[in-house]
């Protein structure tokens, strides 16, 4: 009887571990909304969480808006209070799936995949489809992506006073190593 119970427990454990998840809590998102001839509008958040199910290719990410750091403190204040309304909308969430992902095909040379999912930002949700570069690294899986987000798609209002100094098209770069 003890052997049967042990066998059942091992089977249940094997099913639980078959969906391996890799995590990063130090992923980095950098965005830039600069326009030529004006002050750089760029910020970085180095505490972004990424979770990937290596069996299914599902991936999720969470970035706290108040985690973005600017070179100029006043820009950071305006970003959180006026544009992102970070107290009301404290985070950006992405949930999606990497198409055709197979961890066994990864090498140290980056491979391009298509990622599709939903980006939730500033109280709005939008479908996103983009290229993501994935490779094996010494300590896990490295992911890189670069894409554009339109501020007005997420009801982020750029006041007319600074409209010529801040781009409505925001370039987003993602770098993370999942372990």
N, C-alpha and C positions, 0 to 999 in steps of 0.2 A: 504493500500500500504506500509506503514511504517513497518507493522508487517511482510510482505513478505520479504522486504529487510533485516530486522533484522534476520529473519529465515535463509535466504540465507547466510548472513555473519557468523552466528553461525555455520552453516554446513561447510562452507569453513574453519573456524577456527578449528573445530573438526578434519577435515581431516589433516590439517597442524600439529596438535599436536599428531596425532595418531602414528607418527614415532618418538618416544622419543629418544633423544640422550643424552648420558652421556659422560662427558669430564673430562680429567685430564691434567693439564699443568705441573704437578710435578711428572710425572712418572719417574722411574729410570731404566736405563740400565747399567749393569756392564758387561764388557768383560774381559776375561783373555786369554792370549796367552803365558803363561809361560811354560818353560820346566824345568824338575828337574835339580838341581845343579846350576842354573843360577838365576840372578836377576829377581824378580817378574815383569811380564809385565801385568799390570792390570789398568783399568781406569773406571771411573763412570761418567755418565751424569744424573743429577737429575732434568733436565728441559725438559723432553721428553713429547710431546703432544700425547695423545690418545683420540680417539673419537669412541664411539660405538653406533650403532643403536640397541636398545634393542628389537625392533620388529623383525628385520631381522637377527640379529647376525653379521652384517657387522661391521668390525673394521678397523681403520686406525691409523697409528702412524708416527710421524715425529721427528727425532733427528738431531740436528745440530752437525756436526762433531767437530767443535771447542768448543763444550760444554763438551767434555770428559776431565776429570781431572785425572792426573797421580800423583803418589807420587814424581816422579823425573821430574823436569821441562824440562830437556833435552829430555826425552822420549816423552813428550807432543809435543815438537817442532818437533821432528823427525816424530812422528805420523801424524801431520798435514801437514808438508812440503814434506816428502819423501814417506810415505806409502799411506795415504788417499788423498793426494793432495787436501786438504780441500778448497783452494781457487777456484779450478776448479770443485770439487764435494762437495759442502757445506753441503749436508744433506743425511740422510738415510731415506727411506720411505717404510713402509709396508702397503699394502692394502689387506684385506682378509675377510674371513667369518668363523665364529665359527659354525661348523656343529651341528645340533640338539639343538641349543641354545634356551632355554625357560627361561626367567627371573623368571617366576612363580615357577620353580622347584629349585631355589637357596635357600640354607640355610647358616648358619654360618660355616658349615663343607664344605671344598673345594670339588668341583666336577670336574672331569677330562672331558675335551672336546677336540676334534680335531679341529685345526685351519689350514686352507689352504689359501694360498695367494701368493703374489709376493713381494719379497724384492728387492728394488732398492738401490744399493750401489756402489759407485765408478764408476758410469756410466754404470753399468751392472744390469740386471734384472734376478732374478732366482725364480722359484717356490719353495715354502717352505710348508711343512706339518709337524705339530708338535703338541704335547700335551700342553694344557693350563689349569691351575687350576683356577677355578672361585668360589667365595663365596660372600655371603652378608657380609658387614661389617657395623659397626655402622653408617658410613657416606656415604655409597654407595655400590659399587661392587669392590671387590678386585680381581686382576688378577695377576697370577704368571706363569712364563714360564722359561724354561731352555733348550737351544738347542745349537747345534754346527753349525758354519759357516766355510767354507773352504776359506781361503784368496785367493787362486789361482782361485777359481770359479768367483771371482769378479775382476780379473786382478790386484790384490794387490801383488806387487812384494816384496819379502823379499830378500834383498841383500845377496849374498853368504858370505860376511864377518860376518854377524850375523845370518845366517840361522840355525845354531846349538843352538842359544840362544832364538829364537822366534818360536813358534809353528805355522804351517800353519793351524792348526785346532783351531779355536777361540771359546771358550765357552762363550755364551751370556746368561745373566740372566735378566729377566724383572720383575719389581714389579710396580704396579700402583693401585691407588684407584680412580675409576671413580665416579663422583657425578652428 
